[in-house]
Amino acid sequence: MTSLDVGLSHLRMVAGHVTGSWERATRWLKSFLPTRLYARAVLIIIAPMVVLQSVIAFVFMERHWNMVTRRLSAAVTQDVAALIDVYGSLPDDPDHTLLRRIAQQRLGLTVDVLPGTELPPIGQKPFFSLLDLALSDEIRKQIGRPFWIDTVGRSALVEIRIQLDNNVMRIFAPRSAAYASNSEIFLLWMVGTSLVLITVAILFLRNQIRPILRLTEAVENFGKGRDVPSFGPRGAQEVRRAALAFIEMKRRVERSMDQRTTMLAGVSHDLRTVLTRFKLELALMGEAPEFDALKKDVAEMERMVEAYLAFARGDSGEQAEPTDMTAFLDELKADAERYGHRTEVTFHGHPVVTVRPHAFKRCLGNLVSNAARFAEYISIGGRRDHRWLTITIDDNGPGIPPHMRDEVFKPFLRLDDARNQDEGESGTGLGLAIARDIARSHGGDILLGDSPLGGLRATVRIPV
């Protein structure tokens, strides 16, 4: 392997580490970001505004206030230097009356001369004080004498002490004369205008998001088999186009279902007419042992035709309504016990759920009938939380092999002949197919698994 190959291999390895680190950082960042569209849109509006205001505040404070504070500090330092010159040129005055009067009346400063004293020890400097830095620099440049300043001791005054020959000159200057102290007003205006703009943006954004939420609700209701009569296109042009596309899709789906139902209803009507003629002819022939098998075949064909029509119809015309699941499951228990099967029912949570009652009862009835044919004991359990209604049907029968649990939902599929000698929809191989079709029309599904009782568990899960 050449050195070039080694280098390329090393680069690929480094690139792989960088890519992996970037993906982990991206996943970590996404875990803190909101998932809803409204929250993300608000974040998109607020984040740039906060960044912009922060940049403006930093630039204003760092540049404008820095420059203004340095100029004000330079002016105060010039006044102090002028007082030092006046002090050196005035005749001997023990009380320094003229110096104090000039400082007070002309310069707005308070001056004292402290004879025979020294400068106080240098204290701890503030962590960040623009005034302290600017004033110290100006005193060093313009006066060039030992000094001591206090910019934090008194909130409204700045104390400056300058070492003269044997005396110390103490000056009190107003803080406003050396420092641009209008930060509160600037911050108040900045925060106030930001809040007003954010409020207006949120109100406007809410009106723009509402049509999207209505479209989402309409799609969810249609997926759950519920009617959406009052839905119409609203909002921005793109949202209106999506709403119109949904309405057109809904019409096509409903038209396709109506056509399928109408076609099979016609076929069923024609076949039932022929079967009725067969039954009439058999009745006219009288009772004979050789006709019994033919009568059974005719009855079987009639039952199959009804099952095919029911599967194609899918109870699509029924409207969803609030239904008490506890009473619902008690009816299933009574039906199972009527045929001699021991049955247990439990339910947890709020029992009222919006479903198409006849279709949903047919879905659960097919599952209970399937369990009743192969088991002696059936356990029906229900649970409802804030999102899902879950119904489990357990039995102690032989169960279904795992590799066949998805296959049994296919229409007209029979596991074996022995399991299809009973009456009902399962005799045509449509029982589980109809049950899953109804569950999916409610926006849910049916899953098969192992039961704690040793047989099969059928789990129906639909959104509430």
HELIX and SHEET records of a PDB file:
HELIX    1   1 SER A    3  LYS A   30  1                                  28    
HELIX    2   2 LEU A   37  VAL A   59  1                                  23    
HELIX    3   3 PHE A   60  TRP A   65  3                                   6    
HELIX    4   4 ASN A   66  SER A   89  1                                  24    
HELIX    5   5 THR A   97  ILE A  102  1                                   6    
HELIX    6   6 ALA A  103  LEU A  107  3                                   5    
HELIX    7   7 LEU A  130  GLN A  142  1                                  13    
HELIX    8   8 ARG A  175  ALA A  178  1                                   4    
HELIX    9   9 SER A  183  GLY A  223  1                                  41    
HELIX   10  10 GLN A  237  MET A  285  1                                  49    
HELIX   11  11 PRO A  289  ARG A  313  1                                  25    
HELIX   12  12 MET A  325  ARG A  338  1                                  14    
HELIX   13  13 PRO A  357  PHE A  374  1                                  18    
HELIX   14  14 PRO A  402  MET A  404  5                                   3    
HELIX   15  15 GLU A  407  PHE A  409  5                                   3    
HELIX   16  16 ASP A  417  ASN A  420  5                                   4    
HELIX   17  17 GLU A  425  THR A  428  5                                   4    
HELIX   18  18 GLY A  431  SER A  441  1                                  11    
SHEET    1   A 4 THR A 110  PRO A 115  0                                        
SHEET    2   A 4 ASN A 167  PRO A 174 -1                                        
SHEET    3   A 4 LEU A 157  GLN A 163 -1                                        
SHEET    4   A 4 PHE A 147  ASP A 150 -1                                        
SHEET    1   B 2 GLU A 321  ASP A 324  0                                        
SHEET    2   B 2 VAL A 352  VAL A 355 -1                                        
SHEET    1   C 5 ARG A 342  HIS A 348  0                                        
SHEET    2   C 5 TYR A 377  ARG A 384  1                                        
SHEET    3   C 5 TRP A 388  ASP A 395 -1                                        
SHEET    4   C 5 LEU A 456  PRO A 463 -1                                        
SHEET    5   C 5 ASP A 445  ASP A 450 -1                                        
END                                                                             
